[in-house]
């Protein structure tokens, strides 16, 4: 990741920039999977729900990083200085962070049947839908405000800002106040709120209504991905936890490829409002079909493990 950052700051042509960003994104993806797996281990050991806290802090850090980079650019710092500074921050975190030493899990009754691939992959589809509900509106909300509703650049910037705010509030709020709630019910309710919020943003006749929709959309979709990853980690034996988390998260990352494609093609063919309706419909289908199916699969798996 650090090498990718430094190369990005030094790059002079598109080929080098692409290679550098590939390194940075690849390193970031590996770190993300390992962090989620570590949080899942901590959840298993402590019996506490920690995934929403993990992702909520990510949302806050994302916002702080964006503000810091904007301030650095405004102050006249160039790409190399900014990317090198990001590398220093990452290196400092790696030196400061102390993780517990974990032994290789021994075979047990829970791992005798192997990895429950179907269970993990359906959970990965839930993560995919959640990330799609995050990534697609985040990239197109400003465009919707400016082109569809006639807002200016500053008003357009409020779209993704409110979406990110809703996500941070949802994740931290779920960690502080919703730890004892059944996670499957929370995900169903959150998917409905997210879908209705994004539909409201798409149908909005004015800027204020669109802003409410973005805020509700971010609030709803925020908790679905973290809770789904947490359930994947809880459903498998410690021996398979890292593999299960990586597979579910890998499916989720497909949203960052599919989101722009879905939004772009639908917006070009039917209109930007319809693109938001499509993402909203996906979230509602997740609540009505995919999550109940996954709940039944988790129940059957838990019952077999107990026997």
C-alpha positions as CSV (number, residue, x, y, z in Angstrom):
1,X,0.0,0.0,0.0
2,X,2.8,2.4,1.0
3,X,4.8,1.7,-2.2
4,X,1.6,2.3,-4.2
5,X,1.1,5.7,-2.5
6,X,4.6,6.8,-3.1
7,X,4.5,5.7,-6.8
8,X,1.2,7.5,-7.2
9,X,2.8,10.7,-6.1
10,X,5.8,10.3,-8.4
11,X,4.0,9.0,-11.5
12,X,4.0,11.2,-14.6
13,X,2.0,9.0,-17.0
14,X,-1.2,7.0,-16.9
15,X,0.5,3.6,-17.1
16,X,2.5,4.2,-14.0
17,X,-0.5,5.8,-12.2
18,X,-2.6,2.8,-13.0
19,X,0.1,0.4,-11.7
20,X,0.6,2.5,-8.6
21,X,-3.1,2.6,-7.8
22,X,-3.4,-1.1,-8.4
23,X,-0.7,-1.7,-5.7
24,X,-2.3,0.8,-3.3
25,X,-5.8,-0.7,-3.8
26,X,-4.5,-4.3,-3.6
27,X,-2.6,-3.6,-0.4
28,X,-5.7,-1.8,1.0
29,X,-7.9,-4.7,0.1
30,X,-5.7,-7.3,1.9
31,X,-5.5,-5.0,4.9
32,X,-9.3,-4.6,4.9
33,X,-9.9,-8.4,4.8
34,X,-7.4,-9.0,7.6
35,X,-8.9,-6.3,9.7
36,X,-12.4,-7.7,9.3
37,X,-11.1,-11.2,10.2
38,X,-9.3,-9.8,13.3
39,X,-12.5,-8.1,14.4
40,X,-14.4,-11.3,13.9
41,X,-11.9,-13.1,16.1
42,X,-12.4,-10.5,18.8
43,X,-16.1,-10.8,18.5
44,X,-15.8,-14.6,19.0
45,X,-13.5,-14.2,22.0
46,X,-15.4,-11.4,23.8
47,X,-19.0,-12.2,22.8
48,X,-19.5,-8.5,21.8
49,X,-20.6,-7.1,18.5
50,X,-17.7,-5.0,17.2
51,X,-18.0,-5.0,13.4
52,X,-20.2,-1.9,13.3
53,X,-17.7,0.0,15.4
54,X,-14.9,-1.1,13.1
55,X,-16.8,0.1,10.0
56,X,-18.1,3.3,11.7
57,X,-14.5,4.3,12.5
58,X,-13.6,3.6,8.9
59,X,-16.4,6.1,7.8
60,X,-15.1,8.7,10.2
61,X,-11.5,8.2,9.1
62,X,-12.6,8.4,5.4
63,X,-14.2,11.8,6.1
64,X,-11.2,13.1,8.1
65,X,-8.8,11.9,5.4
66,X,-10.8,13.7,2.7
67,X,-10.8,16.9,4.7
68,X,-7.0,16.7,5.4
69,X,-6.2,16.1,1.7
70,X,-8.4,19.0,0.7
71,X,-6.7,21.3,3.2
72,X,-3.3,20.1,2.0
73,X,-4.1,20.8,-1.6
74,X,-5.5,24.2,-0.7
75,X,-2.2,24.9,1.2
76,X,-0.2,24.2,-2.0
77,X,1.1,20.7,-1.3
78,X,1.7,18.5,-4.4
79,X,0.7,14.9,-5.0
80,X,4.0,13.4,-3.8
81,X,3.9,15.2,-0.5
82,X,0.3,14.2,0.1
83,X,0.7,10.6,-0.9
84,X,4.0,10.3,1.1
85,X,2.2,11.7,4.1
86,X,-0.5,9.1,3.7
87,X,2.3,6.4,3.6
88,X,3.8,7.8,6.8
89,X,0.4,7.6,8.5
90,X,-0.1,3.9,7.4
91,X,3.5,3.0,8.5
92,X,2.9,4.6,11.9
93,X,-0.3,2.7,12.4
94,X,1.4,-0.6,11.5
95,X,4.2,0.1,14.1
96,X,1.8,1.2,16.8
97,X,-0.8,-1.6,16.4
98,X,-0.2,-4.6,18.5
99,X,-2.3,-7.7,17.7
100,X,-2.5,-10.8,19.9
101,X,-0.5,-13.8,18.8
102,X,-2.9,-16.5,17.7
103,X,-2.2,-20.2,17.4
104,X,-3.4,-22.3,14.5
105,X,-6.8,-23.6,15.4
106,X,-7.0,-27.4,15.9
107,X,-9.5,-29.5,14.1
108,X,-12.8,-29.8,16.1
109,X,-16.4,-31.0,15.5
110,X,-17.4,-27.6,14.0
111,X,-14.7,-27.8,11.3
112,X,-15.1,-31.5,10.5
113,X,-17.7,-30.8,7.8
114,X,-15.4,-28.2,6.2
115,X,-16.2,-24.7,4.9
116,X,-20.0,-24.1,4.5
117,X,-19.5,-22.4,1.0
118,X,-23.2,-21.8,0.2
119,X,-23.7,-20.1,3.6
120,X,-20.6,-17.9,3.1
121,X,-21.5,-17.0,-0.5
122,X,-25.1,-16.0,0.3
123,X,-23.7,-13.9,3.0
124,X,-21.3,-12.5,0.5
125,X,-24.2,-11.5,-1.8
126,X,-25.7,-9.6,1.2
127,X,-22.4,-7.8,1.6
128,X,-22.4,-7.1,-2.2
129,X,-25.9,-5.6,-2.1
130,X,-24.9,-3.5,0.9
131,X,-21.7,-2.2,-0.7
132,X,-23.7,-1.5,-3.9
133,X,-26.1,0.6,-1.8
134,X,-23.1,2.5,-0.5
135,X,-20.9,2.9,-3.5
136,X,-23.4,3.6,-6.3
137,X,-25.2,6.6,-4.6
138,X,-21.9,7.9,-3.2
139,X,-20.5,8.4,-6.7
140,X,-23.7,9.7,-8.3
141,X,-25.5,11.7,-5.6
142,X,-23.7,14.9,-6.4
143,X,-24.5,14.5,-10.1
144,X,-28.1,13.9,-9.3
145,X,-28.3,17.1,-7.2
146,X,-26.6,19.2,-9.9
147,X,-28.1,17.8,-13.1
148,X,-31.5,16.6,-12.1
149,X,-32.4,19.1,-9.4
150,X,-30.4,22.1,-10.7
151,X,-28.1,22.5,-7.6
152,X,-24.7,24.2,-7.7
153,X,-21.4,22.5,-6.9
154,X,-21.5,23.3,-3.2
155,X,-25.1,21.9,-3.0
156,X,-24.0,18.8,-5.0
157,X,-21.2,18.1,-2.5
158,X,-23.8,17.8,0.3
159,X,-25.2,14.7,-1.3
160,X,-22.3,12.3,-0.7
161,X,-21.5,14.2,2.6
162,X,-25.0,13.5,4.0
163,X,-24.8,9.9,2.7
164,X,-21.5,9.4,4.5
165,X,-22.9,11.1,7.6
166,X,-25.8,8.8,7.7
167,X,-23.5,5.8,7.4
168,X,-21.2,6.9,10.2
169,X,-24.2,7.7,12.5
170,X,-25.9,4.3,11.6
171,X,-22.8,2.2,12.3
172,X,-21.8,4.0,15.5
173,X,-25.4,4.2,16.7
174,X,-25.8,0.4,16.0
175,X,-22.7,-0.3,18.0
176,X,-23.7,1.9,21.0
177,X,-27.4,1.2,21.1
178,X,-28.2,-1.9,19.0
179,X,-25.7,-4.5,20.3
180,X,-28.4,-6.6,21.9
181,X,-30.8,-6.6,18.9
182,X,-31.1,-9.6,16.7
183,X,-28.7,-8.9,13.8
184,X,-30.9,-10.4,11.1
185,X,-33.9,-8.3,12.0
186,X,-31.7,-5.2,12.1
187,X,-30.4,-6.0,8.6
188,X,-33.9,-6.5,7.2
189,X,-35.1,-3.2,8.8
190,X,-32.0,-1.4,7.7
191,X,-32.3,-2.7,4.1
192,X,-35.8,-1.4,4.0
193,X,-34.8,2.0,5.3
194,X,-31.9,2.2,2.9
195,X,-34.0,1.2,-0.1
196,X,-36.8,3.7,0.8
197,X,-34.3,6.4,1.4
198,X,-32.6,5.9,-2.0
199,X,-36.0,5.7,-3.7
200,X,-36.9,9.0,-2.0
201,X,-33.7,10.6,-3.2
202,X,-34.4,9.5,-6.8
203,X,-38.0,10.8,-6.8
204,X,-37.1,14.0,-4.9
205,X,-38.8,17.1,-6.3
206,X,-36.5,19.4,-4.4
207,X,-33.0,19.5,-2.9
208,X,-34.2,19.2,0.7
209,X,-36.2,16.0,-0.1
210,X,-33.1,14.6,-1.9
211,X,-30.9,15.4,1.1
212,X,-33.3,13.5,3.5
213,X,-33.3,10.6,1.1
214,X,-29.5,10.5,1.0
215,X,-29.3,10.7,4.8
216,X,-31.8,7.9,5.2
217,X,-30.1,5.8,2.5
218,X,-26.8,6.1,4.2
219,X,-28.3,5.3,7.6
220,X,-30.0,2.2,6.3
221,X,-27.3,0.6,4.2
222,X,-24.5,1.4,6.7
223,X,-25.1,-1.5,9.1
224,X,-26.0,-4.3,6.6
225,X,-22.4,-5.0,5.4
226,X,-20.7,-5.1,8.8
227,X,-23.4,-7.2,10.4
228,X,-23.3,-9.7,7.5
229,X,-19.5,-10.0,7.8
230,X,-19.9,-10.5,11.5
231,X,-22.4,-13.3,11.0
232,X,-20.2,-15.0,8.4
233,X,-17.4,-15.0,10.9
234,X,-19.6,-16.4,13.6
235,X,-21.0,-19.1,11.4
236,X,-17.8,-20.9,10.6
237,X,-15.1,-22.7,12.7
238,X,-12.1,-20.6,13.7
239,X,-10.1,-22.7,11.3
240,X,-12.0,-21.3,8.3
241,X,-12.8,-17.8,9.6
242,X,-10.2,-15.9,7.6
243,X,-11.1,-17.8,4.4
244,X,-14.8,-17.2,4.9
245,X,-14.4,-13.5,5.6
246,X,-12.1,-13.0,2.6
247,X,-14.6,-14.8,0.3
248,X,-17.6,-12.8,1.6
249,X,-15.7,-9.5,1.4
250,X,-14.4,-10.4,-2.1
251,X,-17.9,-10.8,-3.3
252,X,-18.8,-7.5,-1.7
253,X,-16.0,-5.7,-3.5
254,X,-17.7,-6.5,-6.8
255,X,-20.0,-3.7,-6.0
256,X,-17.3,-1.2,-6.8
257,X,-17.3,-2.6,-10.4
258,X,-21.0,-3.1,-10.7
259,X,-22.2,0.1,-9.1
260,X,-20.9,2.5,-11.8
261,X,-21.9,0.2,-14.6
262,X,-25.5,-0.2,-13.3
263,X,-25.9,3.5,-12.5
264,X,-24.3,4.6,-15.8
265,X,-26.2,2.3,-18.1
266,X,-29.6,2.9,-16.4
267,X,-29.0,6.7,-16.3
268,X,-28.1,6.8,-19.9
269,X,-31.0,4.6,-21.0
270,X,-33.8,5.8,-18.7
271,X,-32.5,8.6,-16.5
272,X,-30.7,9.2,-13.3
273,X,-33.8,9.0,-11.2
274,X,-34.4,5.5,-12.5
275,X,-30.8,4.5,-11.6
276,X,-31.5,5.3,-7.9
277,X,-34.8,3.3,-8.2
278,X,-32.8,0.2,-9.3
279,X,-30.4,0.4,-6.4
280,X,-33.4,1.0,-4.0
281,X,-35.2,-2.1,-5.5
282,X,-32.1,-4.2,-4.9
283,X,-32.0,-3.3,-1.2
284,X,-35.7,-4.1,-0.9
285,X,-35.3,-7.5,-2.6
286,X,-32.5,-8.2,-0.2
287,X,-34.8,-7.5,2.7
288,X,-37.7,-9.5,1.3
289,X,-35.9,-12.5,-0.2
290,X,-32.2,-12.8,0.4
291,X,-32.0,-12.1,4.1
292,X,-34.9,-14.5,5.0
293,X,-33.2,-17.2,2.9
294,X,-29.9,-16.6,4.6
295,X,-31.6,-16.7,8.0
296,X,-33.0,-20.1,7.3
297,X,-29.6,-21.4,6.1
298,X,-28.0,-20.1,9.3
299,X,-30.6,-21.8,11.4
300,X,-30.1,-25.1,9.7
301,X,-26.3,-24.8,9.9
302,X,-26.5,-23.9,13.6
303,X,-28.8,-26.9,14.3
304,X,-26.4,-29.3,12.5
305,X,-23.4,-27.9,14.4
306,X,-25.2,-28.4,17.7
307,X,-26.0,-32.0,16.8
